[in-house]
Amino acid sequence: MTTAAEHAYMGRVKELPCGVCEQAGPSDAHHVRTGQGMSQRAGNYCVVPLCKSCHQGPHGIHGDRAMWKIHKLTEMDVLDETIARMCR
């Protein structure tokens, strides 16, 4: 169950620009993946802002990840930058 605080945090993340291509928000809040094979979804504070293309598009995180490879980014890179932006 998502708490009110988690819901509010994810709402603020969605206001940020895409963590990959910098397209202006609103963005989707993508839960980073953890565990073996990156199959397990992290908690509600481990989310990153992604535009629709970088999230669910054919070259996004749920596709072939080409945009991520072009920008030389990992989910942890984008999570780190997201946390930094949230603290500013």
GUMI-798846 format. One record per residue (C-alpha): residue in three letters; residue number from 1; x, y, z. Coordinates in steps of 0.25 Angstrom, whole numbers. Example, Ala and Ser with C-alpha at 12.3 -4.5 7.8 and 13.67 -1.06 7.14 Angstrom:
2
node resn->ala, resi->1, xx->49, yy->-18, zz->31
node resn->ser, resi->2, xx->55, yy->-4, zz->29
//
This chain:
88
node resn->met, resi->1, xx->0, yy->0, zz->0
node resn->thr, resi->2, xx->5, yy->14, zz->-4
node resn->thr, resi->3, xx->6, yy->24, zz->8
node resn->ala, resi->4, xx->2, yy->38, zz->6
node resn->ala, resi->5, xx->16, yy->42, zz->8
node resn->glu, resi->6, xx->21, yy->33, zz->-3
node resn->his, resi->7, xx->9, yy->38, zz->-12
node resn->ala, resi->8, xx->14, yy->52, zz->-10
node resn->tyr, resi->9, xx->28, yy->49, zz->-13
node resn->met, resi->10, xx->25, yy->42, zz->-26
node resn->gly, resi->11, xx->16, yy->54, zz->-30
node resn->arg, resi->12, xx->28, yy->63, zz->-28
node resn->val, resi->13, xx->37, yy->53, zz->-36
node resn->lys, resi->14, xx->27, yy->54, zz->-47
node resn->glu, resi->15, xx->29, yy->69, zz->-48
node resn->leu, resi->16, xx->43, yy->68, zz->-52
node resn->pro, resi->17, xx->49, yy->67, zz->-66
node resn->cys, resi->18, xx->52, yy->53, zz->-72
node resn->gly, resi->19, xx->65, yy->48, zz->-65
node resn->val, resi->20, xx->70, yy->42, zz->-78
node resn->cys, resi->21, xx->66, yy->52, zz->-89
node resn->glu, resi->22, xx->63, yy->65, zz->-81
node resn->gln, resi->23, xx->49, yy->66, zz->-87
node resn->ala, resi->24, xx->41, yy->75, zz->-78
node resn->gly, resi->25, xx->31, yy->69, zz->-69
node resn->pro, resi->26, xx->21, yy->64, zz->-65
node resn->ser, resi->27, xx->28, yy->51, zz->-66
node resn->asp, resi->28, xx->25, yy->37, zz->-62
node resn->ala, resi->29, xx->31, yy->32, zz->-48
node resn->his, resi->30, xx->38, yy->19, zz->-52
node resn->his, resi->31, xx->42, yy->10, zz->-41
node resn->val, resi->32, xx->56, yy->5, zz->-42
node resn->arg, resi->33, xx->59, yy->-10, zz->-43
node resn->thr, resi->34, xx->67, yy->-17, zz->-32
node resn->gly, resi->35, xx->71, yy->-32, zz->-30
node resn->gln, resi->36, xx->76, yy->-42, zz->-39
node resn->gly, resi->37, xx->73, yy->-39, zz->-54
node resn->met, resi->38, xx->67, yy->-26, zz->-49
node resn->ser, resi->39, xx->54, yy->-33, zz->-48
node resn->gln, resi->40, xx->49, yy->-27, zz->-35
node resn->arg, resi->41, xx->43, yy->-13, zz->-34
node resn->ala, resi->42, xx->49, yy->-4, zz->-23
node resn->gly, resi->43, xx->41, yy->4, zz->-13
node resn->asn, resi->44, xx->33, yy->16, zz->-15
node resn->tyr, resi->45, xx->44, yy->25, zz->-12
node resn->cys, resi->46, xx->53, yy->19, zz->-22
node resn->val, resi->47, xx->47, yy->25, zz->-34
node resn->val, resi->48, xx->52, yy->33, zz->-46
node resn->pro, resi->49, xx->45, yy->43, zz->-55
node resn->leu, resi->50, xx->44, yy->38, zz->-70
node resn->cys, resi->51, xx->37, yy->44, zz->-82
node resn->lys, resi->52, xx->27, yy->34, zz->-88
node resn->ser, resi->53, xx->38, yy->31, zz->-99
node resn->cys, resi->54, xx->49, yy->28, zz->-90
node resn->his, resi->55, xx->40, yy->20, zz->-81
node resn->gln, resi->56, xx->31, yy->12, zz->-90
node resn->gly, resi->57, xx->35, yy->15, zz->-104
node resn->pro, resi->58, xx->42, yy->4, zz->-112
node resn->his, resi->59, xx->56, yy->10, zz->-109
node resn->gly, resi->60, xx->53, yy->13, zz->-94
node resn->ile, resi->61, xx->55, yy->5, zz->-81
node resn->his, resi->62, xx->44, yy->-5, zz->-84
node resn->gly, resi->63, xx->49, yy->-6, zz->-99
node resn->asp, resi->64, xx->63, yy->-8, zz->-104
node resn->arg, resi->65, xx->69, yy->3, zz->-95
node resn->ala, resi->66, xx->75, yy->10, zz->-107
node resn->met, resi->67, xx->73, yy->24, zz->-102
node resn->trp, resi->68, xx->79, yy->20, zz->-89
node resn->lys, resi->69, xx->91, yy->14, zz->-96
node resn->ile, resi->70, xx->93, yy->27, zz->-105
node resn->his, resi->71, xx->93, yy->35, zz->-92
node resn->lys, resi->72, xx->102, yy->25, zz->-85
node resn->leu, resi->73, xx->92, yy->24, zz->-73
node resn->thr, resi->74, xx->88, yy->14, zz->-63
node resn->glu, resi->75, xx->76, yy->14, zz->-54
node resn->met, resi->76, xx->85, yy->17, zz->-42
node resn->asp, resi->77, xx->91, yy->29, zz->-50
node resn->val, resi->78, xx->77, yy->35, zz->-52
node resn->leu, resi->79, xx->73, yy->31, zz->-38
node resn->asp, resi->80, xx->85, yy->39, zz->-32
node resn->glu, resi->81, xx->82, yy->51, zz->-41
node resn->thr, resi->82, xx->67, yy->50, zz->-37
node resn->ile, resi->83, xx->71, yy->50, zz->-22
node resn->ala, resi->84, xx->80, yy->62, zz->-24
node resn->arg, resi->85, xx->69, yy->70, zz->-31
node resn->met, resi->86, xx->59, yy->67, zz->-20
node resn->cys, resi->87, xx->69, yy->72, zz->-10
node resn->arg, resi->88, xx->71, yy->85, zz->-17
//
